[in-house]
Amino acid sequence: MANVYVHNFGCRATQSDGAALETMLSRDGHRTVGSWNAAEFVVLNTCTVTAAADDDVRQTVRRVQRANPEARILVTGCYAQRAPDELAALPGVQWVVGNSHKAEIPEIVSRAAGAPADYHGEVRVGPIGPTAGLLAAPVDDASGDRTRPNLKIQDGCNNVCTFCIIPSVRGRSRSAPADDVIAQVRHLAARYREVVLSGINLGRWGRDVGNPRPERLAGLVRRILAETPVELLRLSSIEPMDWTEDLFEAVASSPRVASYVHIPLQSGSDAVLKRMKRRYRARHYADRAHRARALMHDAAIGADVMVGFPGETGDEFEESRAFIESMPFTYLHVFTYSERPGTPAAEYPGCVPMAVRKQRNAILRGIGERKNFEFRRQFVGKTLRAVTLDRGGEALSGNYLRIALATPREANRLEEVRIGAVTPRGLAEYDPLAVLHSVHVHGEPLRR
């Protein structure tokens, strides 16, 4: 059998797919190793959400070749699904396997392990049907902490946002069965204090096309709380239209659900939202954000925001900026628009110069940093419930704040932590043996 290294790019869903691949490879007798230097096969599990993500993959192919010329490279994931021929033409790439055929990778490796080194397998890419399997396994959080497993329970997307390539490379929305989710959470809860539920479009869990008995995420949350011992359950990003009153109540009703609401915005300008084909307008979004704050006074409320969408005028950007200022956000993920071949927006007129995009990005990042700092400093002198992380000396609160601990703790514990100061990155625990001063700087919010 072979030594295989799986390298994941991008979102939590991709991380989950990679963990599932490692499990399948191990079951077939292969050894998963910790670096590409020690690998006979290198599997690059890609993202293609931006041009920068594509560049990262191509650069990684070159780095693998330089570091380990004997390694046999297989590229899979979203970039492989979108542009297989482009990847197959890269020197050193022997196989390209789309998301449509990702489950076949262990078989490909097993067959190739016994074949001559110059063996090249075929490109395997095809359509992803509405009943395609949900390749997923629980994975550690993307931040590197082995204390907050991420469980993908949904894949694909039925939306038609004009800037987004993901529906074409992930397929239509598909959900893990509720009983399977309950079983996985129960299993994880025996080892971890916190479990994170994620998906490409998590809010649509249970509402697959053709499902004769559609379910709702709120009901799943209630089942998890009733049927598993999980101490802290966190929901990742959920679209504004899927934050129903029932879901808000399910999240707000129990201290076992993290006080955390991530609602993608993209733009605060109705004209831009219309061109994006987003299914809401600014007033709808504001209603959801303010409802979250009314129900959960100390909650983290975050958003994805895009700048430089085709045709975005100065007035439209200012409208979006003012809207963002008015929202009760505690952090922002700001993205610069990136043209994706095959999307409608890539053909739209009114390209915003890159220098202008970067300037607008910096403005919104500044707002996000200020809001995050203002949110953090209100907790000085208060006590927060937090999970201790495995890097030693840090914890993450239920409302998404990183805390520097006064003394190192054992990882993977849920503790009450008294806050003594604001720090550049987050908060610091009160230490009666030291003098702690607030650091009045703008810190970066924790990345999702």
C-alpha positions as CSV (number, residue, x, y, z in Angstrom):
1,M,0.0,0.0,0.0
2,A,1.0,3.7,-0.4
3,N,1.9,6.7,1.7
4,V,-0.7,9.4,0.8
5,Y,-0.8,13.1,1.8
6,V,-4.1,15.0,1.5
7,H,-3.8,18.7,1.3
8,N,-7.1,20.7,1.6
9,F,-7.8,24.2,0.4
10,G,-10.7,26.5,1.2
11,C,-13.9,26.1,3.2
12,R,-15.0,23.8,5.9
13,A,-16.9,21.7,3.4
14,T,-13.6,21.0,1.6
15,Q,-11.9,20.2,4.9
16,S,-14.7,17.7,5.7
17,D,-14.4,16.1,2.3
18,G,-10.6,15.7,2.8
19,A,-11.2,14.1,6.2
20,A,-13.5,11.6,4.6
21,L,-11.0,10.8,1.9
22,E,-8.3,10.2,4.5
23,T,-10.7,7.8,6.3
24,M,-11.5,5.9,3.1
25,L,-7.8,5.7,2.1
26,S,-6.9,4.3,5.6
27,R,-9.7,1.7,5.3
28,D,-8.2,0.6,2.0
29,G,-4.8,0.0,3.7
30,H,-3.0,3.2,2.7
31,R,-1.1,5.3,5.2
32,T,-2.0,9.0,5.4
33,V,1.2,11.0,6.2
34,G,1.7,14.5,7.5
35,S,3.6,16.2,4.6
36,W,4.0,15.8,0.9
37,N,7.7,15.2,1.3
38,A,7.0,11.8,2.7
39,A,4.2,10.9,0.3
40,E,4.1,8.7,-2.8
41,F,0.7,10.1,-3.7
42,V,-0.3,13.8,-3.1
43,V,-4.0,14.5,-3.2
44,L,-4.8,18.3,-3.6
45,N,-8.4,18.9,-2.6
46,T,-9.1,22.2,-4.2
47,C,-11.2,25.4,-3.9
48,T,-12.2,27.6,-6.8
49,V,-14.2,30.4,-5.2
50,T,-11.7,33.1,-6.3
51,A,-8.9,33.5,-8.8
52,A,-6.5,33.7,-5.9
53,A,-7.7,30.2,-4.8
54,D,-6.9,28.9,-8.3
55,D,-3.5,30.5,-8.2
56,D,-2.8,28.9,-4.8
57,V,-3.5,25.4,-6.2
58,R,-1.2,25.9,-9.2
59,Q,1.6,27.2,-7.0
60,T,1.2,24.2,-4.7
61,V,1.5,21.8,-7.6
62,R,4.9,23.5,-8.4
63,R,6.0,23.4,-4.8
64,V,5.1,19.7,-4.5
65,Q,7.1,18.9,-7.6
66,R,10.2,20.8,-6.3
67,A,10.1,19.3,-2.9
68,N,9.2,15.7,-4.0
69,P,9.7,15.1,-7.7
70,E,8.8,11.4,-7.3
71,A,5.3,12.2,-5.8
72,R,2.4,11.4,-8.0
73,I,-0.1,14.2,-7.9
74,L,-3.9,13.8,-8.0
75,V,-6.0,17.0,-8.1
76,T,-9.7,16.9,-6.9
77,G,-12.3,19.2,-5.5
78,C,-14.0,22.3,-6.9
79,Y,-11.3,23.5,-9.2
80,A,-11.0,20.0,-10.6
81,Q,-14.8,20.0,-11.2
82,R,-14.7,23.4,-12.9
83,A,-11.6,23.3,-15.1
84,P,-10.3,19.7,-15.4
85,D,-8.4,20.2,-18.6
86,E,-6.6,23.3,-17.3
87,L,-5.3,21.3,-14.3
88,A,-4.5,18.2,-16.4
89,A,-2.2,20.3,-18.5
90,L,-0.1,21.3,-15.4
91,P,3.3,19.5,-15.4
92,G,3.3,16.8,-12.7
93,V,-0.4,16.3,-12.4
94,Q,-1.3,12.7,-13.2
95,W,-5.0,12.6,-12.3
96,V,-7.8,15.1,-12.2
97,V,-10.9,13.9,-10.3
98,G,-13.9,16.2,-9.9
99,N,-16.3,16.3,-7.0
100,S,-18.5,14.1,-9.0
101,H,-16.1,11.2,-8.7
102,K,-14.3,12.0,-5.5
103,A,-15.4,8.8,-3.7
104,E,-13.4,6.8,-6.4
105,I,-10.1,8.3,-5.3
106,P,-9.1,5.4,-2.9
107,E,-9.7,2.9,-5.8
108,I,-7.6,5.1,-8.2
109,V,-4.7,5.2,-5.6
110,S,-5.0,1.4,-5.0
111,R,-4.9,0.6,-8.7
112,A,-2.0,3.0,-9.4
113,A,0.0,1.9,-6.4
114,G,0.6,-1.4,-8.2
115,A,1.2,0.1,-11.6
116,P,4.4,1.5,-13.2
117,A,5.3,5.0,-12.0
118,D,4.5,6.5,-15.4
119,Y,0.9,5.3,-15.2
120,H,-1.6,8.1,-15.9
121,G,-5.2,7.6,-15.0
122,E,-8.0,9.3,-16.9
123,V,-9.7,12.6,-16.0
124,R,-12.9,11.8,-14.1
125,V,-15.4,14.6,-14.1
126,G,-19.2,14.4,-14.6
127,P,-22.4,16.0,-13.6
128,I,-23.4,16.0,-9.9
129,G,-27.0,14.8,-9.6
130,P,-29.5,15.8,-6.9
131,T,-29.1,12.4,-5.3
132,A,-25.3,12.4,-5.3
133,G,-23.7,11.1,-2.1
134,L,-22.7,13.4,0.7
135,L,-19.0,12.8,1.1
136,A,-18.2,14.0,4.6
137,A,-16.4,13.2,7.9
138,P,-16.0,15.2,11.1
139,V,-12.9,17.3,11.0
140,D,-10.9,19.5,13.4
141,D,-11.6,23.2,13.1
142,A,-9.8,24.9,10.2
143,S,-7.9,27.1,12.7
144,G,-5.9,24.1,13.7
145,D,-7.4,23.5,17.1
146,R,-8.3,19.8,17.7
147,T,-11.1,20.7,20.1
148,R,-13.9,21.9,17.8
149,P,-14.8,19.2,15.2
150,N,-16.6,20.5,12.1
151,L,-19.5,18.2,10.9
152,K,-20.7,18.8,7.4
153,I,-24.4,17.9,7.2
154,Q,-25.3,19.6,3.9
155,D,-23.7,20.0,0.5
156,G,-24.5,21.9,-2.7
157,C,-26.7,24.9,-3.4
158,N,-29.8,25.7,-5.3
159,N,-29.3,29.5,-5.4
160,V,-28.3,31.3,-8.6
161,C,-26.2,34.2,-7.3
162,T,-24.6,35.7,-10.4
163,F,-21.1,35.9,-8.9
164,C,-20.9,32.3,-7.5
165,I,-19.4,29.2,-9.2
166,I,-20.1,26.9,-6.3
167,P,-23.6,25.5,-7.4
168,S,-22.0,24.3,-10.7
169,V,-19.1,22.5,-8.9
170,R,-21.0,21.2,-5.8
171,G,-24.4,20.4,-7.3
172,R,-27.8,20.9,-5.9
173,S,-28.5,21.0,-2.2
174,R,-28.3,17.6,-0.5
175,S,-28.7,16.8,3.2
176,A,-27.4,14.1,5.6
177,P,-30.3,12.2,7.1
178,A,-31.3,13.5,10.6
179,D,-30.7,10.1,12.3
180,D,-27.1,10.0,10.9
181,V,-26.5,13.6,12.1
182,I,-27.8,12.7,15.6
183,A,-25.5,9.6,15.7
184,Q,-22.5,11.5,14.6
185,V,-23.0,14.3,17.1
186,R,-23.6,11.8,19.9
187,H,-20.3,10.1,19.0
188,L,-18.4,13.4,18.8
189,A,-19.9,14.7,22.1
190,A,-18.3,11.8,23.9
191,R,-14.9,13.3,23.1
192,Y,-15.4,17.0,22.4
193,R,-17.1,19.8,24.3
194,E,-18.1,21.8,21.1
195,V,-19.4,20.5,17.7
196,V,-19.8,22.8,14.7
197,L,-22.5,22.1,12.1
198,S,-21.6,23.3,8.6
199,G,-22.6,23.0,5.0
200,I,-22.4,24.8,1.7
201,N,-25.9,26.2,2.3
202,L,-26.5,25.0,5.8
203,G,-29.9,26.7,6.3
204,R,-31.4,24.6,3.5
205,W,-30.7,21.3,5.4
206,G,-33.6,18.9,5.1
207,R,-35.3,20.7,2.2
208,D,-33.8,18.7,-0.7
209,V,-35.7,18.7,-4.0
210,G,-38.0,15.6,-4.2
211,N,-37.9,15.0,-0.5
212,P,-41.5,13.9,0.3
213,R,-41.1,14.9,4.0
214,P,-39.0,18.0,4.1
215,E,-37.4,18.9,7.5
216,R,-36.1,22.1,8.9
217,L,-32.8,23.0,10.6
218,A,-34.6,24.3,13.7
219,G,-36.1,20.8,14.3
220,L,-32.7,19.2,13.9
221,V,-31.2,21.6,16.4
222,R,-33.9,20.7,18.9
223,R,-33.4,17.0,18.3
224,I,-29.6,17.3,18.9
225,L,-30.2,19.1,22.2
226,A,-32.8,16.5,23.3
227,E,-31.0,13.3,22.1
228,T,-27.3,14.0,22.5
229,P,-25.1,15.2,25.4
230,V,-23.3,17.8,23.4
231,E,-22.3,20.7,25.6
232,L,-21.9,23.4,23.0
233,L,-23.4,23.3,19.5
234,R,-22.4,26.0,16.9
235,L,-24.1,26.7,13.6
236,S,-21.9,28.1,10.8
237,S,-23.0,30.5,8.1
238,I,-26.8,30.6,7.3
239,E,-28.4,32.8,4.6
240,P,-30.7,35.6,5.7
241,M,-33.9,34.1,4.3
242,D,-33.2,30.8,6.2
243,W,-33.0,32.6,9.6
244,T,-36.6,31.9,10.4
245,E,-38.3,32.8,13.6
246,D,-38.3,29.2,14.5
247,L,-34.6,28.8,14.0
248,F,-33.8,32.0,16.0
249,E,-35.9,30.6,18.9
250,A,-34.1,27.2,18.7
251,V,-30.7,28.9,18.8
252,A,-31.6,31.4,21.5
253,S,-33.6,29.0,23.7
254,S,-30.6,27.0,25.1
255,P,-27.2,27.9,26.6
256,R,-26.0,24.8,24.9
257,V,-26.2,26.6,21.5
258,A,-23.4,29.0,20.8
259,S,-24.4,32.6,20.9
260,Y,-23.2,33.1,17.3
261,V,-25.1,34.3,14.2
262,H,-23.3,34.5,10.8
263,I,-25.5,36.0,8.1
264,P,-23.9,36.6,4.6
265,L,-24.8,40.1,3.4
266,Q,-22.6,40.6,0.3
267,S,-23.9,44.2,-0.2
268,G,-26.0,46.8,1.6
269,S,-27.2,48.3,-1.7
270,D,-30.5,47.0,-3.1
271,A,-29.4,47.7,-6.6
272,V,-26.2,45.6,-6.2
273,L,-28.2,42.8,-4.5
274,K,-30.5,42.7,-7.4
275,R,-27.7,42.4,-9.9
276,M,-26.2,39.6,-7.7
277,K,-29.7,37.8,-7.7
278,R,-29.6,37.6,-4.0
279,R,-33.0,36.7,-2.6
280,Y,-33.5,39.5,-0.1
281,R,-33.1,43.3,0.1
282,A,-31.4,45.4,2.8
283,R,-34.5,45.9,4.8
284,H,-35.1,42.1,5.0
285,Y,-31.5,41.6,6.1
286,A,-31.7,44.4,8.7
287,D,-34.8,42.7,10.2
288,R,-32.9,39.4,10.7
289,A,-29.8,41.1,12.2
290,H,-31.8,43.2,14.6
291,R,-33.8,40.2,15.6
292,A,-30.7,38.3,16.4
293,R,-29.4,41.1,18.6
294,A,-32.8,41.4,20.4
295,L,-32.9,37.7,21.2
296,M,-29.1,37.3,22.1
297,H,-27.7,40.5,23.6
298,D,-24.1,39.2,23.8
299,A,-24.1,37.2,20.5
300,A,-21.4,37.5,17.8
301,I,-23.1,38.7,14.7
302,G,-21.0,38.5,11.5
303,A,-21.3,38.8,7.8
304,D,-19.6,38.2,4.5
305,V,-19.4,41.4,2.4
306,M,-18.2,41.8,-1.2
307,V,-16.7,44.9,-2.7
308,G,-16.2,45.8,-6.4
309,F,-19.0,43.8,-7.9
310,P,-19.4,44.8,-11.6
311,G,-21.1,48.1,-11.9
312,E,-20.8,49.0,-8.2
313,T,-20.8,52.8,-8.3
314,G,-19.4,55.1,-5.7
315,D,-22.9,55.9,-4.5
316,E,-23.8,52.2,-4.3
317,F,-20.7,51.5,-2.3
318,E,-21.5,54.4,0.1
319,E,-25.0,53.0,0.5
320,S,-23.5,49.6,1.4
321,R,-21.0,51.2,3.8
322,A,-23.6,53.2,5.6
323,F,-25.8,50.1,5.9
324,I,-23.0,48.1,7.4
325,E,-22.2,50.9,9.9
326,S,-25.9,50.8,11.0
327,M,-25.9,47.0,11.7
328,P,-25.0,45.4,15.0
329,F,-22.1,43.5,13.5
330,T,-19.3,42.2,15.7
331,Y,-17.0,41.1,12.8
332,L,-16.9,41.2,9.0
333,H,-15.3,38.9,6.4
334,V,-14.7,41.3,3.5
335,F,-14.0,39.9,0.1
336,T,-12.9,41.6,-3.1
337,Y,-15.0,40.5,-6.1
338,S,-13.2,38.0,-8.3
339,E,-14.4,37.2,-11.8
340,R,-15.2,33.5,-12.1
341,P,-15.4,32.1,-15.6
342,G,-18.8,30.6,-16.3
343,T,-20.8,32.9,-14.0
344,P,-23.1,35.6,-15.4
345,A,-21.4,38.4,-13.5
346,A,-18.1,37.6,-15.3
347,E,-19.8,39.0,-18.5
348,Y,-21.4,42.1,-16.8
349,P,-20.2,45.5,-17.9
350,G,-18.9,48.1,-15.5
351,C,-15.7,46.4,-14.3
352,V,-14.5,48.2,-11.1
353,P,-10.7,48.9,-11.3
354,M,-8.7,46.7,-8.9
355,A,-7.3,49.7,-7.2
356,V,-10.8,50.9,-6.3
357,R,-11.8,47.4,-5.2
358,K,-8.8,47.3,-2.8
359,Q,-9.6,50.8,-1.5
360,R,-13.2,49.8,-0.7
361,N,-12.0,46.6,0.9
362,A,-9.8,48.5,3.2
363,I,-12.6,50.9,4.2
364,L,-14.9,48.0,5.2
365,R,-12.2,46.1,6.9
366,G,-11.5,49.2,9.0
367,I,-15.2,49.3,10.0
368,G,-15.1,45.6,10.9
369,E,-12.1,45.9,13.0
370,R,-13.6,48.9,14.9
371,K,-16.8,47.1,15.5
372,N,-15.0,44.0,16.7
373,F,-12.9,46.0,19.1
374,E,-16.0,47.8,20.5
375,F,-17.7,44.4,20.9
376,R,-14.7,42.9,22.8
377,R,-14.1,45.7,25.2
378,Q,-17.6,45.5,26.7
379,F,-16.7,42.1,28.2
380,V,-13.9,43.3,30.4
381,G,-14.8,42.5,33.9
382,K,-17.4,39.9,32.8
383,T,-17.3,36.1,32.7
384,L,-17.6,34.1,29.5
385,R,-18.1,30.4,28.9
386,A,-15.3,29.2,26.6
387,V,-13.7,26.0,25.2
388,T,-10.0,25.6,25.9
389,L,-8.0,25.1,22.7
390,D,-5.1,22.8,22.1
391,R,-2.4,25.4,21.4
392,G,-2.0,25.9,25.2
393,G,-3.1,29.1,26.8
394,E,-6.1,30.0,24.6
395,A,-9.8,29.5,24.7
396,L,-12.7,30.4,22.4
397,S,-15.9,31.8,23.9
398,G,-19.4,30.8,22.8
399,N,-19.8,34.2,21.2
400,Y,-16.7,33.8,19.1
401,L,-14.0,35.7,21.0
402,R,-10.5,34.4,21.4
403,I,-9.2,34.6,25.0
404,A,-5.6,34.5,26.2
405,L,-5.6,32.5,29.4
406,A,-3.7,33.7,32.4
407,T,-2.4,30.1,33.0
408,P,-2.3,27.2,30.6
409,R,-5.2,24.8,30.9
410,E,-5.9,21.3,29.6
411,A,-7.4,21.4,26.2
412,N,-11.0,20.5,25.3
413,R,-12.6,21.8,28.5
414,L,-15.6,24.1,28.8
415,E,-14.9,26.7,31.5
416,E,-16.1,30.0,32.9
417,V,-13.4,32.6,32.2
418,R,-13.3,36.0,33.8
419,I,-12.1,38.7,31.4
420,G,-9.4,41.2,32.5
421,A,-8.4,43.1,29.4
422,V,-8.8,43.6,25.7
423,T,-5.8,42.4,23.6
424,P,-4.9,43.0,19.9
425,R,-6.4,39.6,18.9
426,G,-9.2,39.1,21.4
427,L,-9.4,39.2,25.2
428,A,-7.2,38.2,28.2
429,E,-8.3,36.4,31.3
430,Y,-8.1,38.3,34.5
431,D,-4.9,37.4,36.3
432,P,-4.8,38.5,40.0
433,L,-1.0,38.0,40.0
434,A,-0.3,40.4,37.2
435,V,-1.3,44.0,36.2
436,L,-3.3,43.8,33.0
437,H,-4.0,46.9,30.9
438,S,-6.4,47.3,28.1
439,V,-4.6,47.6,24.7
440,H,-6.5,50.2,22.7
441,V,-5.8,48.9,19.2
442,H,-8.0,47.4,16.5
443,G,-7.7,43.6,16.4
444,E,-8.4,41.2,13.6
445,P,-11.6,39.1,14.2
446,L,-11.2,35.4,14.4
447,R,-11.5,33.9,10.9
448,R,-14.3,31.5,10.2
